[in-house]
Amino acid sequence: MFGSRGNKGRRQTQLVQAQLDRLSRLGLHARSVVEGTLMGLHRSHQKGWNVEFAGFREYAPGDDPRHIDWKVLGRTDKLFLKEYEEETNLRAYLVLDRSNSMNYGSKDATKFEYGVALASALAYLFIRQGDAVSMATFDNQIRDYLPPRSSPDHLQRVWRLLESLSPADVTNVGDPLKELAGRVRRRGLLCLISDLLADPVEVLRALAHFRYKHFEVIVFHILDQQELEFDLKGRIRFLDLETQRLVETSARGVRNIYLEQFQAFLDRVRSDCFEQQVDYALMRTDEPLELALHKYLVRRLARH
């Protein structure tokens, strides 16, 4: 009996140690990505990140005339200045897709594992820079939600949550995003991490709720190499990870039509994001995360 208890205790200790080891590796990876490539990612070209309107005061000699409110002058015949208060922190909402379609991977990492690494790095980046981070996950509904905080302890909570996750259930991007939009009260930055294998119209309709609240929105579109290139040969079996439906066909017979339709899907997502003023970044799981984020940052800085 005592031997049995001892074995159980050792197994529990080994399990806890394995979890701590994985969490440590997750944190080390996040730090290396951020310190190598990403400092300053969230700095926006929109002044609204750093200032909030506070009110008016009468103009005094020496004040900067650029802040005069000319509409008030027209109504009152007096000079008033707009006053602003600086915001000390950004609120970053990281939203990770944990539906079963994210569990696909043709090489070393699945889309979900890549998304977890990305979310971990972004959380480390924002909290290191003094910003508050919220972490949410979804499949066909919101499954996990941590409200925005900026402490190092909160970063550990985010990492523990990410380390414990596994994909489950079917995809529904639109409804969970609408639910999350109803929870937030203060504007910030939304980072959606997903393969977006859903109706693009519903996805962008949901993101519009955040744009209406003056959020900046970034979509990190996570896709596998095979989804993009369809580099398959011979007879193949397709298994729908969400419905478990199995289809057998010839790779050569369906490759052209697949690539045509998938490219149309990508074009639709990109154009819809552009129209909604949503920043879009395609992330391939066969590209190192550090390199992918560095390339995105360079493009972002060039645009802004």
Secondary structure per residue as TSV (DSSP state, phi and psi in degrees):
chain	resnum	aa	ss	phi	psi
A	1	M	-	360.0	-46.0
A	2	F	H	-64.5	-36.5
A	3	G	H	-62.7	-39.2
A	4	S	H	-62.9	-44.2
A	5	R	H	-63.4	-38.8
A	6	G	H	-63.4	-41.2
A	7	N	H	-64.2	-42.0
A	8	K	H	-63.0	-42.2
A	9	G	H	-63.2	-40.8
A	10	R	H	-65.4	-40.5
A	11	R	H	-62.9	-41.6
A	12	Q	H	-63.7	-41.6
A	13	T	H	-63.1	-42.2
A	14	Q	H	-64.2	-38.8
A	15	L	H	-64.3	-46.2
A	16	V	H	-61.5	-43.1
A	17	Q	H	-64.2	-38.8
A	18	A	H	-63.2	-40.5
A	19	Q	H	-64.1	-42.2
A	20	L	H	-64.6	-38.3
A	21	D	H	-63.6	-44.2
A	22	R	H	-63.7	-40.7
A	23	L	H	-64.4	-39.8
A	24	S	H	-63.4	-43.3
A	25	R	H	-64.4	-38.1
A	26	L	H	-61.1	-45.0
A	27	G	H	-65.9	-41.5
A	28	L	H	-63.6	-40.9
A	29	H	H	-63.0	-45.1
A	30	A	H	-59.7	-44.5
A	31	R	H	-62.9	-43.3
A	32	S	H	-65.2	-38.5
A	33	V	H	-64.0	-48.8
A	34	V	I	-66.4	-50.4
A	35	E	I	-67.6	-25.0
A	36	G	I	-82.0	-31.9
A	37	T	I	-139.5	-20.5
A	38	L	I	-114.0	1.5
A	39	M	T	-58.5	130.7
A	40	G	T	90.3	10.8
A	41	L	T	-56.8	-41.8
A	42	H	T	-83.3	-5.2
A	43	R	-	-66.5	117.2
A	44	S	-	-96.4	153.1
A	45	H	S	-75.7	-10.1
A	46	Q	S	-88.2	121.9
A	47	K	G	-62.8	-18.8
A	48	G	G	-60.8	-17.4
A	49	W	G	-68.7	-31.1
A	50	N	T	-107.1	-11.6
A	51	V	E	-136.9	149.5
A	52	E	E	-127.1	138.4
A	53	F	E	-64.8	130.9
A	54	A	E	-112.1	-30.5
A	55	G	E	156.3	-161.6
A	56	F	E	-121.7	154.7
A	57	R	E	-145.7	158.1
A	58	E	E	-69.0	146.7
A	59	Y	-	-68.8	140.5
A	60	A	-	-128.5	148.8
A	61	P	T	-52.8	134.3
A	62	G	T	99.4	-15.1
A	63	D	S	-70.5	152.6
A	64	D	-	-71.8	116.2
A	65	P	G	-66.1	-13.2
A	66	R	G	-65.4	-20.5
A	67	H	G	-96.3	5.9
A	68	I	B	-66.9	136.2
A	69	D	-	-92.2	105.1
A	70	W	H	-72.4	-24.9
A	71	K	H	-68.0	-40.7
A	72	V	H	-65.7	-39.3
A	73	L	H	-58.2	-42.5
A	74	G	H	-64.1	-33.3
A	75	R	H	-83.3	-34.4
A	76	T	H	-113.7	-12.2
A	77	D	S	63.4	23.9
A	78	K	S	-128.0	153.3
A	79	L	-	-91.3	123.0
A	80	F	E	-126.6	147.7
A	81	L	E	-106.5	143.7
A	82	K	E	-78.7	133.0
A	83	E	E	-110.2	146.8
A	84	Y	E	-129.6	153.1
A	85	E	E	-114.8	135.7
A	86	E	E	-74.0	136.9
A	87	E	-	-84.1	131.3
A	88	T	-	-82.8	-23.0
A	89	N	-	-140.3	150.1
A	90	L	-	-92.2	148.8
A	91	R	E	-108.7	117.0
A	92	A	E	-106.8	124.8
A	93	Y	E	-105.9	108.9
A	94	L	E	-94.3	123.7
A	95	V	E	-124.1	113.5
A	96	L	E	-109.8	128.7
A	97	D	E	-76.0	120.2
A	98	R	-	-118.5	30.4
A	99	S	S	-76.9	165.6
A	100	N	G	-63.6	-26.8
A	101	S	G	-64.1	-23.2
A	102	M	G	-75.1	-8.1
A	103	N	G	-85.1	8.3
A	104	Y	-	-89.5	138.7
A	105	G	-	-158.1	125.0
A	106	S	S	-90.1	-12.3
A	107	K	S	-127.2	-131.9
A	108	D	S	-73.0	-41.3
A	109	A	S	-116.4	141.5
A	110	T	-	-79.5	166.8
A	111	K	H	-61.3	-35.9
A	112	F	H	-67.0	-44.5
A	113	E	H	-61.6	-39.2
A	114	Y	H	-64.9	-41.6
A	115	G	H	-65.2	-38.6
A	116	V	H	-62.4	-44.4
A	117	A	H	-62.2	-41.2
A	118	L	H	-63.6	-47.8
A	119	A	H	-61.1	-39.4
A	120	S	H	-62.3	-44.3
A	121	A	H	-66.2	-43.0
A	122	L	H	-64.3	-40.9
A	123	A	H	-60.8	-44.1
A	124	Y	H	-62.5	-42.8
A	125	L	H	-57.9	-53.3
A	126	F	H	-65.8	-44.8
A	127	I	H	-69.0	-35.8
A	128	R	H	-60.1	-34.6
A	129	Q	T	-89.8	11.4
A	130	G	T	84.9	12.2
A	131	D	-	-93.6	160.1
A	132	A	E	-92.6	139.4
A	133	V	E	-121.3	132.6
A	134	S	E	-110.6	141.3
A	135	M	E	-121.7	123.6
A	136	A	E	-130.2	145.5
A	137	T	E	-127.4	155.4
A	138	F	E	-152.4	158.3
A	139	D	S	-127.6	-89.5
A	140	N	S	-99.9	4.9
A	141	Q	S	-160.9	168.5
A	142	I	E	-68.0	123.3
A	143	R	E	-101.5	-35.8
A	144	D	E	-138.4	145.3
A	145	Y	E	-151.3	121.5
A	146	L	E	-112.6	122.9
A	147	P	E	-66.8	159.8
A	148	P	E	-66.2	128.5
A	149	R	E	-142.9	163.3
A	150	S	-	-126.4	10.8
A	151	S	S	-85.8	156.2
A	152	P	H	-58.9	-34.7
A	153	D	H	-62.5	-36.5
A	154	H	H	-67.1	-37.5
A	155	L	H	-59.2	-41.2
A	156	Q	H	-63.6	-36.8
A	157	R	H	-65.4	-41.6
A	158	V	H	-60.9	-46.5
A	159	W	H	-64.2	-39.4
A	160	R	H	-63.8	-41.3
A	161	L	H	-61.5	-48.7
A	162	L	H	-62.2	-38.7
A	163	E	H	-67.1	-24.9
A	164	S	H	-89.2	-6.3
A	165	L	-	-84.0	154.9
A	166	S	-	-146.7	150.7
A	167	P	-	-64.1	146.7
A	168	A	-	-159.1	144.5
A	169	D	S	70.6	-178.2
A	170	V	-	-90.8	163.6
A	171	T	-	-83.6	135.0
A	172	N	-	-150.6	94.5
A	173	V	-	-76.2	-38.9
A	174	G	H	-63.0	-54.5
A	175	D	H	-62.3	-45.9
A	176	P	H	-60.7	-37.5
A	177	L	H	-66.4	-38.7
A	178	K	H	-63.6	-40.0
A	179	E	H	-62.4	-43.5
A	180	L	H	-66.5	-39.7
A	181	A	H	-59.9	-33.1
A	182	G	H	-71.4	-20.6
A	183	R	H	-83.4	-34.0
A	184	V	-	-80.9	142.8
A	185	R	-	-114.9	-22.8
A	186	R	S	-120.5	137.2
A	187	R	-	-66.8	160.5
A	188	G	-	-172.5	-145.7
A	189	L	E	-120.1	125.1
A	190	L	E	-103.5	126.0
A	191	C	E	-114.9	106.7
A	192	L	E	-93.1	125.0
A	193	I	E	-116.6	107.6
A	194	S	E	-162.0	158.4
A	195	D	-	-85.1	-7.0
A	196	L	-	58.5	28.7
A	197	L	-	-80.6	71.0
A	198	A	S	-153.6	-178.9
A	199	D	-	-67.8	114.9
A	200	P	H	-57.4	-32.3
A	201	V	H	-62.8	-44.5
A	202	E	H	-66.9	-38.1
A	203	V	H	-62.3	-50.9
A	204	L	H	-69.3	-30.5
A	205	R	H	-64.0	-38.7
A	206	A	H	-70.3	-41.5
A	207	L	H	-64.2	-26.8
A	208	A	H	-61.6	-28.3
A	209	H	H	-61.6	-38.1
A	210	F	H	-74.2	-38.5
A	211	R	H	-64.3	-35.9
A	212	Y	H	-62.1	-32.3
A	213	K	T	-88.0	14.0
A	214	H	T	66.4	29.8
A	215	F	-	-75.6	148.4
A	216	E	E	-88.6	138.7
A	217	V	E	-124.4	130.9
A	218	I	E	-120.3	128.9
A	219	V	E	-105.3	115.6
A	220	F	E	-96.4	105.1
A	221	H	E	-91.0	104.5
A	222	I	E	-91.5	120.3
A	223	L	E	-137.7	149.9
A	224	D	-	-87.1	155.0
A	225	Q	H	-55.8	-43.3
A	226	Q	H	-66.6	-32.3
A	227	E	H	-65.2	-32.3
A	228	L	H	-87.2	-34.3
A	229	E	H	-113.1	-21.9
A	230	F	-	50.0	54.6
A	231	D	-	-89.8	64.6
A	232	L	-	-120.8	156.1
A	233	K	-	-138.1	156.5
A	234	G	S	75.1	-162.0
A	235	R	E	-78.0	132.0
A	236	I	E	-133.0	154.5
A	237	R	E	-114.0	128.7
A	238	F	E	-103.5	127.2
A	239	L	E	-114.5	118.1
A	240	D	-	-70.9	114.2
A	241	L	T	-67.8	-15.2
A	242	E	T	-101.1	-38.1
A	243	T	T	-101.1	-11.9
A	244	Q	-	65.5	16.9
A	245	R	-	-72.7	135.2
A	246	L	E	-112.8	131.4
A	247	V	E	-131.2	131.1
A	248	E	E	-111.4	135.4
A	249	T	E	-158.2	-178.6
A	250	S	E	-95.9	127.8
A	251	A	H	-59.2	-43.3
A	252	R	H	-63.5	-35.2
A	253	G	H	-71.5	-25.1
A	254	V	H	-113.4	-6.6
A	255	R	H	-59.5	-49.2
A	256	N	H	-63.4	-45.4
A	257	I	H	-69.1	-34.7
A	258	Y	H	-62.0	-50.6
A	259	L	H	-62.1	-37.8
A	260	E	H	-63.4	-46.2
A	261	Q	H	-71.5	-36.4
A	262	F	H	-69.8	-36.8
A	263	Q	H	-65.1	-37.5
A	264	A	H	-62.9	-38.9
A	265	F	H	-62.2	-46.5
A	266	L	H	-62.6	-43.8
A	267	D	H	-61.1	-39.3
A	268	R	H	-65.9	-43.7
A	269	V	H	-62.5	-46.6
A	270	R	H	-61.9	-45.7
A	271	S	H	-67.0	-39.2
A	272	D	H	-64.3	-40.5
A	273	C	H	-62.3	-43.7
A	274	F	H	-59.9	-44.3
A	275	E	H	-65.0	-33.3
A	276	Q	T	-88.2	2.7
A	277	Q	T	58.1	42.2
A	278	V	-	-103.5	129.3
A	279	D	E	-75.3	130.4
A	280	Y	E	-118.8	133.9
A	281	A	E	-137.2	118.5
A	282	L	E	-82.6	125.8
A	283	M	E	-118.9	116.2
A	284	R	E	-91.5	134.4
A	285	T	T	-71.8	-13.9
A	286	D	T	-88.9	1.3
A	287	E	S	-104.7	130.9
A	288	P	-	-53.4	138.0
A	289	L	H	-58.8	-41.1
A	290	E	H	-58.2	-44.0
A	291	L	H	-68.2	-43.6
A	292	A	H	-61.4	-43.0
A	293	L	H	-71.8	-35.2
A	294	H	H	-62.9	-44.8
A	295	K	H	-62.3	-40.8
A	296	Y	H	-62.8	-44.4
A	297	L	H	-61.8	-41.3
A	298	V	H	-60.7	-45.7
A	299	R	H	-62.6	-41.3
A	300	R	H	-64.1	-46.3
A	301	L	H	-65.6	-36.1
A	302	A	H	-64.2	-39.7
A	303	R	H	-68.4	-36.2
A	304	H	-	-92.6	360.0
